[in-house]
Amino acid sequence: MMEKEGASIAAGVGSTRPDDIGSVRRSAVGGSLMMDADDSVLATPLAAAEGVQWHERLSALRNLTQELTRPLDLDELFGVIHRELATILRAEAFFFALFHEASQTVEVVRQVESGVELAGGSFPVGSGLTSQVISSRRSQLIRRWSENGPPVHVQYASQTPGLPESAILAPLVYGEHVLGVLAVYSYQPDSFDRNDLLALEVVATQTAMAVANLRHSDYLS
């Protein structure tokens, strides 16, 4: 999580006229002072970086929404989701899974780790993290898996030894049904925060609608 830094502002008495305040830009301890005449916003380098990050996230979500307005098959859907998530999350691994309610099984249809696509697979719903997200219909944020993460019952294909340290997972909820899960992992602790989880939840909502459309067509049974 990021904390905003304070900035100490040193200004000489009488060095600035009141009507010039809106255009002031001068060096300050802890950051640069930038005041807008309309809203008088104090922006430090950290605040500016956060603004850029949010702009990137909103742009990625806009792009995803636009992409989902056209017909997509499952492979194309995965490609769009992975591309847009990669621009806004510090992820080393990502997977897209479908939940088959009739058989109570989870099918990992596509997954990528460090840019390399790995084999998928399927498993019955149990008590692991992915199954918890499906059963509860609630997202999960894991900051330090080795300290407070749930037991691992199924480990996905990976080229990296050991388990991830950070994870965010969001269910694909459509009406009364859970259609699947989006999951993002990192091998570094504290890689994700609640803002990251919120971004993934927005993507999951859009993805659920796309999956529902596929299931209503002949592409997915």
N, C-alpha and C positions, 0 to 999 in steps of 0.2 A: 504494500500500500504506500502511496506517496503522500507526504505531508508538505503543505505549502510553507515556503520559507518566508520569514519576515524581511523587510528591507528598511534600513535606516536611511532617511533622506536628509541631507545637509543642504540648506539653501541660505545664501547670504541675504541679510536684511536689505530690502530695497533693490535687490538685483533683478527682480521680475515684476513687471506691472501686472495688476489683476487681470487685465484683458488679454495678457499673453500666456496665462497659465495653461490654456487649452493646447498650446503648441510646444510646451516645455519638453525637452528630452535631454537629461543630463545624467552623468554617472552618479551612482549611489552605492553605499555599502550593501553588499548582498545582492545587487542586481541593478538593472537600468530602469530609470523612471520614465514611463511613457504614459502621458495623460491625454485622453481624448476630450475634445471640447464638449462633446455631446453627453458622454456618460462618465467622464473622469475615472476611468478604470486604471488601477495601478497594476502593471504587468511586470513580473519578474521573469527571468529566463525559464524558471520552472513552470510558471503559469503559462508562458508562451508554448512550452513543450507539451503541456497538457492540452492546450487548445488545438495544436496540430494533431495530437493523437485522437481527439474526439472528432476532428474533421475527417481524418482517415477512416475512422469507424463508420461515421455517417455516410461517407462516400461509398464504402464497401457495402453497407446495407442497402443503399440506393441502387447500386449496380446489381446486387443479388435480386432485389425486387423486380428490376427491369428484366433480368434474365429469366425469371420464373413466369413472366407473362407469355412466354412462347412455349410450345410443347417440347418436353425434354424426356429422353429415356433415362433409365437408372444410372447409366454410366455418365451421361452428360450432366445429370443432376449432381452426382458426386463431384465431378470436375469443377462445376461452378461453385459449390459450397466450399470445397477445399481451397480453391484459388482465393476466394474472398476472405475466408477465415485466416489464411496465411498472411494477409496484409495487416491484420489487426490484433493477432494473438501471438505470443512468444511460444509457439508450439513446436515440439520435436516429433510428436506423433498424433495422428488423428484417425478416428474410425467412424464409420457410418454403418449402423446396424438396423435391421428390420425385426420387428416382433411379430411372430405368427401366433395369434391368439388361440386358434383352434388346437394347435399342437403344443402350445406353451413353450415355444423354442425361440431363441434369439439367433438370427443369421447375420454374421458380420460380412457384409457384402463387399466392402472395400475398406482398405486401411493403408496409410502411408506413414513411414517413419524416416525422418531426415531426407525427404524427397524421394525415397525408394518405396515403391508399392510392394506390399507383402500379401501373402495368401490370407484369405478369409477363413470362415469356418462357422460352425453352429454349435449351440449347447442349450440344454434345457434351463428354464428359469429356476434359479436357486436363491441363495442368500448373498451372493457377491454384490459388488457395487453396481454393476450394470443392471442386475436383477432388481436391486433395491430402487433404482431410479424408475424402472418400469412399474414395479408393484405399487410404489408410493405416488407415482406421477409427479414427483418433485425432483428438481435439479439438485446437484451436489457439487460442493467446492471442497477440495482436499488441498491443504497448503503444505503439509509435511506428512506424507504417507507413512514413513518409517516411525513416526511418533504417534499419530492419531488416526491413521487410515484403517479401513476395515480389512479383515483377512482376505487374501486372494485365493479364489477357488479355481479360476480359469485365467491363465496368462496367455495373452495374444502373441502371435508371431512377432518376433523382435530380433533385431541384429545387435541390440545393446544388452549386455549382462545386467542382471538385477532388475528391480522394479522402478517405475516412475516415482518421483517424489511429489509432484503436483498434478492435479487433475481437475477438470470441470466437465460435467456431464449434464445434458438436458434431454428430457423425453420429447418425443414427437407426438404431441397430443392433438387429436382431431375429434372434436365433440366429446363423446364418452369413451373413446378408444385411444390406446397408446399404440402408435404405429411403429415406433422404433426409438433409437437413441443416437445422439451426436456426442462424441467424446473427444476431448483434447487433453494431451498429456505432455509433461516435461520431466526430464530427469534432474532438474534443479528445484530445490525447495522454494516456496513462496513465489512461484512464477505467475500465479494468477490471483486476482482479487475479485471483489463483487461486481465491479464494472465489467470485467472480462466475462463473468458468469451472465450478466445481463445481456451483453452482446450475443453470447451463444444462445441464450433463450430466445432472443428475437429471431436469429437465424433458424432455430429449431421450429418456431411457429410457422415461418414461411415454408420450411422444408416439409413439415407435416401436411400442409395443403397440397404441395406438389406430389407427395407420395400418395395422398388420398386420390388425387386425380388419376395417377397411374393405376391404382387399384380398381378404379371405376372403369378403366379402359381394359383392353385385352392384354396389356403388357405385364401386369402383376396379378397373380391370383390371390 
